Amino acid sequence: MAIQEQVPSGGCCEHPDVLRLWHVLTPLQGVCILLLAVGRVVNVFLPLTLGKLVSVLEKDDGTSFWPYLLTYIGLRFLQSNGGIGAIRDVSYRISNAPANL
């Protein structure tokens, strides 16, 4: 009950834990959440790019396959452990590090 008395009423979220969570969210943690969203977008576009690459390779109309191949390679890198996952892991470690290092 002591927590509820400290939180002012009339806000958009009445639950005190939700209010405390948004006050402690740092910009670096926001970047981590953004990286999670980018990872989901990469997971959607990877098969679409592969499908377009295969269709360009099947046709013999003179269309260059290089842009699709390079896009596919870039998306595969982002999806791998060395891409977005590595950046996200480093961001998590930085955001959870003690402040007095």
QUIJOVEN-V988543 format. One line per field, one symbol per residue. ss: DSSP state (H for helix, E for strand, C for the rest). phi: phi as a letter, one per 40 degrees, with the letter a starting at -180 (. if undefined). psi: psi as a letter, one per 20 degrees, with the letter a starting at -180 (. if undefined). A space follows every 50 residues. Layout:
ss->???
phi->???
psi->???
This chain:
ss->CHHHHHCCCCCCCCCHHHHHHHHHCCHHHHHHHHHHHHHHHHHHHHHHHH HHHHHHHHCCCCCCCHHHHHHHHHHHHHHCCCCHHHHHHHHHHHHCCCCC C
phi->.ccccccccgccbcccccccccccccdccccccccccccccccccccccc cccccccccbbgcccccccccccccccccccccccccccccccccccccb c
psi->hhghhhpqrjrhpiphhgghghhiorhhhhhghhhgghhhgghgighghg ghgghhhhqljjppighhghgggghhghhrhidhgggggggghghjqqik .
